[in-house]
Amino acid sequence: MNDFVILTDSCCDLPGDLAREWGLEVLPLSVHLGDQEYLNDLDGKSISFHDFYDQLRQEAVCTTSAVNMETFQEKMEALLKQGKDVLCILFSSGLSNTYNAGHLAAQELIAQYPERKLYTVDSLCASLGQGLLIQHAVELRKSGKSIDQVRDWLEENKLKLCHWFTVDDLNHLKRGGRVSSATALIGTVLGIKPVLHVDDEGHLINVGKARGRKASLNALVDQMEETVVDPEKQMIYISHGDCLEDAEWVRNEILRRFSVKGVVINYVGPVIGAHSGPGTVALFFLGVHR
């Protein structure tokens, strides 16, 4: 029986229409800009993605909030009461408290609903990396796999979900403690762009650098060339911090080098974008390892 619900959070950064088509239940994280709080919803209804990044460019003070345990419990219990089993695929525990809140909520409810299945998966993914992992779960469910089989596949394969990022402005990474003030200053003066990835513990790690924007974008595709598995069978995901032309450049370079099933491009949502900043470009695919 594969009639189960997939519950996730808005840091999956999927297009809202895809989330609805797949029947996902999505809980939003939130951002605070000045004295205003906005939901990080997938459609950008609370604050449009472009407006959010414009405020970041104007150096608005921005903080973020995870989904809390009470919100998870309310949503999970409503689904369980409907007789549904629930598979939760959540934002990396290495980047947010969202997974821990969801896991604790699930542990309390499992005891109350022993006839139901309620699983939580720490995706160890971010942005459309999490979204791409969810797509695989949706496809497995559609093919008839049980909730246990899908959960097991996710656990066995999530560390093959490759995340490669670059940013245009090092100062946002400096504020988040990802690079030092000296590195940010020197990099800005010399036009050096970092190349980052999400490691096996779900943390965002600086692993390289490139001289100039195009070189850094090219480096993302170079990484894909090194580790991608069966690209002709894959959907490739690209997310961006309000820099669609750069995301499209990466897409076109991928299509030049590989045969793939297709490419999905969407925004980096406000919660992740608050830390990575405008000009972020991220590439996601399945590889031999991260």
For each residue, the residues with C-beta under 8 A, 3 or more apart:
1: 146
2: 141 144 145 146 147
3: 84 85
4: 84 85 86 87 117 141 147 150
5: 23 25 79 84 85 86 87
6: 22 23 24 25 87 88 89 134 137 138 141
7: 24 25 26 27 75 76 79 86 87 88 89
8: 12 24 25 26 27 88 89 90 130 134
9: 12 26 27 28 29 67 90 91 98 102
10: 13 26 27 28 29 39 40 41 42 269 271
11: 29 40 91 96 98 126 127 130 269 271 272
12: 8 9 19 26 42 89 91 127 128 130 131 134
13: 10 42 127 128 130 131 239 266 267 268 269 272
14: 18 19 24 42 128 131 134 266
15: 18 19 42 264 266
16: 19 20 41 42 43
17: 20 21
18: 14 15 21 22 264
19: 12 14 15 16 22 24 26 42
20: 16 17 23 24
21: 17 18
22: 6 18 19 134 135 138
23: 5 6 20
24: 6 7 8 14 19 20 134 138
25: 5 6 7 8 75 79
26: 7 8 9 10 12 19 41 42
27: 7 8 9 10 67 71 72 75
28: 9 10 39 40 41 42 46 67
29: 9 10 11 39 40 64 65 66 67 91 96 98 271
30: 37 38 39 40 64 65 271
31: 37 38 40 47 52 62 63 64 65 270 271 274
32: 35 36 37 38 62 63 64 65
33: 36 38 47 52 55 60 61 62
34: 60 61
35: 32
36: 32 33
37: 30 31 32 65
38: 30 31 32 33 46 47 52 270
39: 10 28 29 30 45 46
40: 10 11 28 29 30 31 46 64 269 270 271
41: 10 16 26 28 44 45 46
42: 10 12 13 14 15 16 19 26 28 269
43: 16
44: 41 47 48 49 52 267
45: 39 41
46: 28 38 39 40 41
47: 31 33 38 44 51 52 270
48: 44 51 52
49: 44 52 53 242 267 269 270 273
50: 53 54 242
51: 47 48 54 55
52: 31 33 38 44 47 48 49 55 56 270 273
53: 49 50 56 57 241 242 273 278
54: 50 51 57 58 242
55: 33 51 52 58 60 62
56: 52 53 59 60 62 172 273 274 277 278
57: 53 54 278
58: 54 55
59: 56
60: 33 34 55 56
61: 33 34
62: 31 32 33 55 56 270 274
63: 31 32 274
64: 29 30 31 32 40 270 271 274 275
65: 29 30 31 32 37
66: 29 91 96 97 98 101
67: 9 27 28 29 71 72 98 101 102
68: 71 72 101
69: 72 73 101 102 104 105
70: 73 74 105
71: 27 67 68 74 75 101
72: 27 67 68 69 75 76 88 101 102 105 106
73: 69 70 76 77 105 108 109
74: 70 71 77 78
75: 7 25 27 71 72 78 79
76: 7 72 73 79 80 86 88 105 106 109 118
77: 73 74 80 81 109 112 113
78: 74 75 81 82
79: 5 7 25 75 76 82 84 86
80: 76 77 83 84 86 109 113 116 118
81: 77 78
82: 78 79
83: 80 116
84: 3 4 5 79 80 116
85: 3 4 5 116 117 118 147
86: 4 5 7 76 79 80 116 117 118 119
87: 4 5 6 7 119 121 137 147 150 151
88: 6 7 8 72 76 102 106 118 119 120 121
89: 6 7 8 12 121 123 130 133 134 137 154
90: 8 9 98 99 102 120 121 122 123 130
91: 9 11 12 29 66 95 96 98 99 123 125 126 130
92: 95 96 99 122 123 124 125 126 130 198 202 203
93: 96 97 99 100 122 124 202
94: 124 198 199 201 202 203 204
95: 91 92 126 202 203 204 272
96: 11 29 66 91 92 93 99 271
97: 66 93 100 101
98: 9 11 29 66 67 90 91 101 102
99: 90 91 92 93 96 102 103 120 122 123
100: 93 97 103 104
101: 66 67 68 69 71 72 97 98 104 105
102: 9 67 69 72 88 90 98 99 105 106 120
103: 99 100 106 107 120 122
104: 69 100 101 107 108
105: 69 70 72 73 76 101 102 108 109
106: 72 76 88 102 103 109 110 118 119 120
107: 103 104 110 111
108: 73 104 105 111 112
109: 73 76 77 80 105 106 112 113 118
110: 106 107 113 114 118
111: 107 108 114
112: 77 108 109
113: 77 80 109 110 116 118
114: 110 111
115:
116: 80 83 84 85 86 113
117: 4 85 86 147 148
118: 76 80 85 86 88 106 109 110 113
119: 86 87 88 106 147 151
120: 88 90 99 102 103 106
121: 87 88 89 90 151 154 155 158
122: 90 92 93 99 103 202
123: 89 90 91 92 99 129 130 133 154 158 161 202
124: 92 93 94 158 159 198 200 201 202
125: 91 92 129 130 132 133 158 161 163 198 202
126: 11 91 92 95 129 130 163 198 202 204 272
127: 11 12 13 130 131 163 239 268 269 272 282 284
128: 12 13 14 131 132 237 238 239 264 266 282 284
129: 123 125 126 132 133 161 162 163 198 237 282 284
130: 8 11 12 13 89 90 91 92 123 125 126 127 133 134
131: 12 13 14 127 128 134 135 237 264 266 284
132: 125 128 129 135 136 161 235 237 284 285 286
133: 89 123 125 129 130 136 137 154 158 161
134: 6 8 12 14 22 24 89 130 131 137 138
135: 22 131 132 138 139 235
136: 132 133 139 140 153 154 157
137: 6 87 89 133 134 140 141 150 153 154
138: 6 22 24 134 135 141 142
139: 135 136 142 143
140: 136 137 143 145 149 150 153
141: 2 4 6 137 138 144 145 150
142: 138 139
143: 139 140
144: 2 141
145: 2 140 141 149 150 153
146: 1 2 149 150
147: 2 4 85 87 117 119 150 151
148: 117 151 152
149: 140 145 146 152 153
150: 4 87 137 140 141 145 146 147 153 154
151: 87 119 121 147 148 154 155
152: 148 149 155 156
153: 136 137 140 145 149 150 156 157
154: 89 121 123 133 136 137 150 151 157 158
155: 121 151 152 158
156: 152 153
157: 136 153 154 160 161 286
158: 121 123 124 125 133 154 155 161
159: 124 200 289 290
160: 157 229 286 287 288 289 290
161: 123 125 129 132 133 157 158 284 285 286 290
162: 129 197 223 224 227 228 283 284 285 286 287 289 290
163: 125 126 127 129 197 198 282 283 284 290
164: 195 196 197 219 220 223 224 282 283 284
165: 195 196 197 198 204 220 276 280 281 282 283
166: 193 194 195 196 210 216 217 219 220 280 281 282
167: 170 172 173 193 194 196 241 276 277 279 280
168: 193 213 243 277 278 279 280
169: 172 188 277 278 279
170: 167 173 174 179 183 184 187 188 193 194
171: 174 175 184 188 277
172: 56 167 169 175 176 275 276 277 278
173: 167 170 176 178 179 184 194 206 275 276 277
174: 170 171 177 178 179 180 181 183 184
175: 171 172 275
176: 172 173 275
177: 174
178: 173 174 196 204 206 275
179: 170 173 174 183 184 187 194 206
180: 174 183 184
181: 174 184 185
182: 185 186
183: 170 174 179 180 186 187
184: 170 171 173 174 179 180 181 187 188
185: 181 182 188 189
186: 182 183 189 190 192
187: 170 179 183 184 190 191 192 193 194 209
188: 169 170 171 184 185 191
189: 185 186
190: 186 187 211
191: 187 188 211 212 213
192: 186 187 209 210 211
193: 166 167 168 170 187 209 210 211 212 213 215 216
194: 166 167 170 173 179 187 206 208 209 216
195: 164 165 166 206 207 208 209 210 216 219 220 223
196: 164 165 166 167 178 204 205 206 207
197: 162 163 164 165 204 205 207 223 290
198: 92 94 124 125 126 129 163 165 202 203 204 205 290
199: 94 202 203 205 290
200: 124 159 290
201: 94 124
202: 92 93 94 95 122 123 124 125 126 198 199
203: 92 94 95 198 199
204: 94 95 126 165 178 196 197 198
205: 196 197 198 199
206: 173 178 179 194 195 196
207: 195 196 197
208: 194 195 219
209: 187 192 193 194 195 216
210: 166 192 193 195 215 216 218 219
211: 190 191 192 193 215
212: 191 193 215 216
213: 168 191 193 216 217 246
214: 217 218 249
215: 193 210 211 212 218 219
216: 166 193 194 195 209 210 212 213 219 220
217: 166 213 214 220 221 246 249 250 253 281
218: 210 214 215 221 222 253
219: 164 166 195 208 210 215 216 222 223
220: 164 165 166 195 216 217 223 224 250 281 282 283
221: 217 218 224 225 250 253 254 257 283
222: 218 219 225 226
223: 162 164 195 197 219 220 226 227 283
224: 162 164 220 221 227 228 231 236 254 258 283 285 287
225: 221 222 228 257 258
226: 222 223 287
227: 162 223 224 287 288 289
228: 162 224 225 231 234 258 285 286 287
229: 160 234 286 287 288
230: 233 234 286
231: 224 228 234 236 258 259 260 285
232: 258 259 260 261
233: 230 261
234: 228 229 230 231 260 261 285 286
235: 132 135 260 261 262 263 264
236: 224 231 251 254 260 262 263 264 283 284 285
237: 128 129 131 132 263 264 265 266 283 284 285
238: 128 247 250 251 263 264 265 266 281 282 283 284
239: 13 127 128 247 265 266 267 268 280 281 282 284
240: 243 244 246 247 265 266 267 268 280 281 282
241: 53 167 267 268 273 276 277 278 279 280 281
242: 49 50 53 54 267 278 279
243: 168 240 246 247 278 279 280 281
244: 240 247 248 265
245: 248 249
246: 213 217 240 243 249 250 279 281
247: 238 239 240 243 244 250 251 265 281
248: 244 245 251 252 265
249: 214 217 245 246 252 253
250: 217 220 221 238 246 247 253 254 281 283
251: 236 238 247 248 254 255 263 265
252: 248 249 255 256
253: 217 218 221 249 250 256 257
254: 221 224 236 250 251 257 258 260 263 283
255: 251 252 258 260 263
256: 252 253
257: 221 225 253 254
258: 224 225 228 231 232 254 255
259: 231 232
260: 231 232 234 235 236 254 255 263
261: 232 233 234 235
262: 235 236
263: 235 236 237 238 251 254 255 260
264: 15 18 128 131 235 236 237 238
265: 237 238 239 240 244 247 248 251
266: 13 14 15 128 131 237 238 239 240
267: 13 44 49 239 240 241 242 273
268: 13 127 239 240 241 272 273 276 280 282
269: 10 11 13 40 42 49 127 272 273
270: 31 38 40 47 49 52 62 64 273 274
271: 10 11 29 30 31 40 64 96 274
272: 11 13 95 126 127 268 269 275 276
273: 49 52 53 56 241 267 268 269 270 276 277 278 280
274: 31 56 62 63 64 270 271
275: 64 172 173 175 176 178 272
276: 165 167 172 173 241 268 272 273 280
277: 56 167 168 169 171 172 173 241 273 280
278: 53 56 57 168 169 172 241 242 243 273
279: 167 168 169 241 242 243 246
280: 165 166 167 168 239 240 241 243 268 273 276 277
281: 165 166 217 220 238 239 240 241 243 246 247 250
282: 127 128 129 163 164 165 166 220 238 239 240 268
283: 162 163 164 165 220 221 223 224 236 237 238 250 254
284: 127 128 129 131 132 161 162 163 164 236 237 238 239
285: 132 161 162 224 228 231 234 236 237
286: 132 157 160 161 162 228 229 230 234
287: 160 162 224 226 227 228 229 290
288: 160 227 229
289: 159 160 162 227
290: 159 160 161 162 163 197 198 199 200 287
